[in-house]
Amino acid sequence: MKHSYKFSFGPWNVSNGADVAGPAVRTARPLEWKLDQLRKIGFEAMMLHDDDIVPEIDTKSGQQLVKEAKALKRRFDDAGVKVDLVAPRLWFDERTIDGAFTSNDPKARRYAVDRAVRAVEVARTVGCGLVDLCLVRDGTYLREAKDGKRAIEYLVKAIDLILAADPKIKVVIEPKPNEPVDTTYVPTPGHALALSAMTSDPKRVGVLIESSHCVLAGLDPADEIDFALAAKKLWCVHLNDQNGLKFEQDRPFGSTNLRSAFNQVRILERNGYGKRGEAIAFEVYPFRTTTDEHVMAHLANSRKTFLRLLEKVRSFDENRASEFVAKRNYQALDQMVIDHLMGK
């Protein structure tokens, strides 16, 4: 089937299986190995953290940073792989224990902004125009511990400083409802869009929507995708699946709720997502039981499911569906979708 979609994943999506309840169960693979595997399973792009590009980035001078970023770009160019997103990894440093941009400590907030600005330089050097702010710890365990209004003001100020670092860079805000912080300040795409409107240049601030984050917030990913598209702010998607309101699972796309996955693909296809260069990124992890032999299967399977659902979307009888809608016969429409997905 012909399509114009390109697919992406991050090196963290090929994990060694270590988690909070147990040690590693698979071989740790270097970035070069993952880059080699990427093209073999039909992917064209890769998301990266800033320190995937420049290891130990906090210890490197500006000159070293550019040198190492250029070297990685050459490797990616040789492999025919694009870097479609760069995210500053703000949550691994001891200075961000109490949050990054919203920490109560002004020195920690300064570090977070400086690190994000360095990530902008890294992104520019590797030819990537999109920086992802994954607000992992920008929240609080106790509402009394922080001033929520001031925290939003800190976030706006931080984004303004990041935008000022490069007039061409675009920022996407990645909302997270939890994991690991109990109460986050930007838990949903709606919050992210409102935050973007408060910045100095809203046209350069969009939203990244991840399926599992929506489910964890009690929302339907398809609805949230539509919402961001209506605002012309959907610049990146992380497709995956989630089995209810539990810890963030990052299951293979479509593995839990196939109908929701169908609707996500239908909305993206209907609105021409990807035609402006956006990638379909899969934020998925192998099950902990997965062996080294099958460590790329969750990514290959997610891509396969997306393309199979794309076939279902393109073969869906929209005229017949419209007739049911016009007659308000939603019961028939409901069964039509079920029959279509089951292959009847």
N, C-alpha and C positions, 0 to 999 in steps of 0.2 A: 504494500500500500504506500502510495506517495504521500509524503507529509513534509512540512517545513520545520518541524520541531527539532531542537537540539536538547541534549540531556546532560545533566551535571550531577556530581556528588562531591562531598568533601572527604579528605583523607581520614577524618575521624570516623566516617561511616564504614570503614574497614577496620573494626576494632579487634582487640585480643580477648574480649569477653570478660575482662575484669569488671566487677561492680562492687557496690557497697557490702554485698553479702558473700563475696568470694574472690579468689585470685584469678589471674589470667589463665585461659584454657586453650588459647591459640597462639601461634607464632606472631610476634610483633613484626609488621612489615614496614619498610622504609617508604618514603614518598616516591622514590624512583620506581619501586615495584608496583605501587598503586597506579602510577602514571602509565606504566606498560599495560596493566590490566584494563585500564579505562577504555581504550580504543577497541580492545578485543570484545567487549560486551556492548559496543554500540554507543558509547558516550563521546561527546565532543568537547566538554568543558569541565572545569573543576572549580569548586569554591575553596577558598583558602583562608586560614587565619593569618594574621600578620607574621606570627612567629613560625608558621609553616614555611613562609618565604624567607624570613631572616631569623634563624634560630637564636635564642638568647638576645632578642632584639633590644632589650633594655640596656644591655652592656655595650652595644655597638655605636660607633660614631655615625654621623650623618653620611660621611663618605663611605664607610663600610656598609651601611644600610643600602645605599644606592648600588654599590658594587655587587653585593650578594643578590639583590633583587634583579639586577640585569642578568646575572648568571642564570638564575632560575628561569627568567623569561626566555633566554636562548634555548634552554632544555625543553620548555613547553612549546616554543615555536618549532623546534626540530621534530617534536612529536605531533604537531598539528593540533594542539590542544589550547584552548583559550582559558584564561582566568576570568570568570564571570562575576566574582564577588570576593571582596576582601573584608574580613571582620577583625577588629582589634580584640585580642583575647584578654579582656580586662579582669577576669574573675579568678585567675590563678595567682595573682600577686597578693602578698600579705597586707599590702596597703589598701586593698579593696574588700577586706573582711566585712566592713560595714556598708558596702556598696561602692560603686565607682563614681558616677556623676552625682549621686545623691548622698554620698557619705557625709556624716557630721563633721568630719575632719577636712578642713580646707586644703591641707597638703595632699590628702588622698584624692580630692576632686581635681586638683591641679595635675597630679600624676595621670589620672584617667584621661583628661583632655590632651595632655602632652602625648600620651601613648596613642590616642586616636588620631592626632595630627600626624604622628609618624606613620600610622597605618595609611593615611591619605597619600603620603610620599611613596610608600611601598606600592600602593595601588596604581598610582600614576606611572611608576617606573615599569610595572609589569603590563601596562596597557589596559588596566581595568578602571572603569569610570564609576563603579558602584561600591560604596562602603556600607557595611551592615552593622548597625548598633544593636547587638544582642544584649538586652538589658537584664542579664541573668540575676544580679544581686541588687539591682536598683529598686529596692523595696524595704520592708522592715519586718522584723519578727514581732514587734510591739508598736502599735500605733502611737503610743505615748512617747516613743523613743525618737520620733522625727516629726518635723512640721511638714505635712503633706503638701501644702500650698508652696512652701519654700522649695520642696523637692522638685516640683514641676518647674519652678523658676530656674533651679539649677540645671535641669535637663535642657531647657530652652537655651540657656546661656552656653552650655556645652556644645549643643548642635550649631549654634551661631558661630562659635569659634572654629569648629570643624569646617563649616562652609567657607569661612573666611580664609582657610588655609589653601584653598584651590577653587577658583571661580567656575571650574568645569565639573568638579566632583558632584555626584549625587549621593544622597544618604537615604537608606531605607531603615525604618525603625521596625525591629522584630519584637512584637509584643509577646510576653510570657505571663500566663496567669499565676504560675507558681514554679516550683522546682528551681532552685532549692529554697528560695525565700517564700515565706507563707503569704505575705501581702505585698504585691508588686504595684508600682505606680502606673504602669502602662500594660494592663492585662489583656486588652483586646484590640483588634484593628480599629475600632471606633476611637479608642483612646489615642492610638498612634496617629490617626488622621487629625484629631483635634490638636494634638501636640504639634504636628507639622504646620498647622495654620498659625501657631504662635511664633514661629521662627522668623528670622530676618528675610528668608527667601523660600517661601512655601513651595514654589515651583520646583525646587531641587530637593525636596524632602517627601519621600513616599513611604510605602509600607511593604513589608515582607509578611506574607501569610503562610503559616504552617498549619497543616490539617490538625495535627494532634493538639496544638495549643488551643485551637478553637473548641475542640471536643472537651478539653479540660476546663474550659471556661463555660461549658454548658451550651455552646453555640454550634450551629451547623457550618462546616467549612465552606460549603457551596454558597450559602447566604453571605458569608463574610467576603468571599471572593467577588461576588456580584456587587456588594457594597463598595469595595475598594475600586472596582472597575468603573462604577458610576461616578466616583470622585476623580477618575483618571490618575489614580495613585498606586495601582498594583504593578510594582516593578520587579517583584520576585516572588516565587512560590516555593515552599518546601512541602512536597506531597509525601504523606505517609498515612498511617492509620493508628487508631487508639481504641483499646478495649475499655471504654468507660472512664469514670472519674477516678483514676488511680494514679500511680506514678507515671511519668512520661515514658511511653513505651517505644515510640518510633518504629512501629511495626511496618512491614512491607505494604506498599500502597494497595488498597483494595482488599487486604487480607481479613479485615473485620467487617466492614460495611461496604459491600460492593455497590449498593445503590447510591450511597453518598459519593463514592469514587466516580461512578458514572456521571452524576450531576456536576461534579467538579470538572471533569473532562469536557462535558457538554458546554458548560459556561465558558471555559477557556477557549474552546473551539469557536463558539458562537461569537465571541468578542475579538477574535483574531489575535489572541495572546501568542507571543513568540515572533510575530512578524516584524517587531521593532528590535529584534535581537535578544529578547529575554529567553532564558533557558528554563526548561522544566527540571528543577532540582529535586532530588529525592533525599530527604533527611531520614534515612532508615538505617537500622542496625541489624546485623545477623543475630539470630537467636543464640543464646549462650551455649546451646547444645551443638551448634554448627561446628564442623571440623574444618581444618585448614583446606581440605580438598574443595569444600563448597563455600568458601568464605566470601565469594563474589556473587553468590546466587541470589541473595536478597535484593541486590541492585539490578541484576539482570531480570529478575522476576518482576520487579516494580516497573521497569521499562516495558516489559512484555505486556503486563496488565494494562498500562496506560494505552499502548497501541491497540490492544484488543478492544478496550473500551472506546477508543477513538473510532474503530470500525463500527461498534454498536451505535455511537453517536451519529455517525454519518449515514447509517442505514435506518435510523429511527424515522418513522413516518410522521414528520412534523405536521403535514396537512391534516392527517387523521387526528393527531393530538389536538390541533387547533379546533377541529370540529367538536371534539368532546368538551373543550374549554368553552366554546361558544354556547353549547347547550348546558353548561354547568354540570356536565356528567363526569365529575371527578372520580367516581367509582370506576367507571370504564377506563379512564385515563390511568388510574392506579394499576389496574390489572394489565393494561397495555404495556406499561413499563416493566412489570414483573415478567410477563410473557416474553418480552423482547430480550431481557437479560438472561432468561432461562433458555433462549434459543428456539422458542415455539414459533 
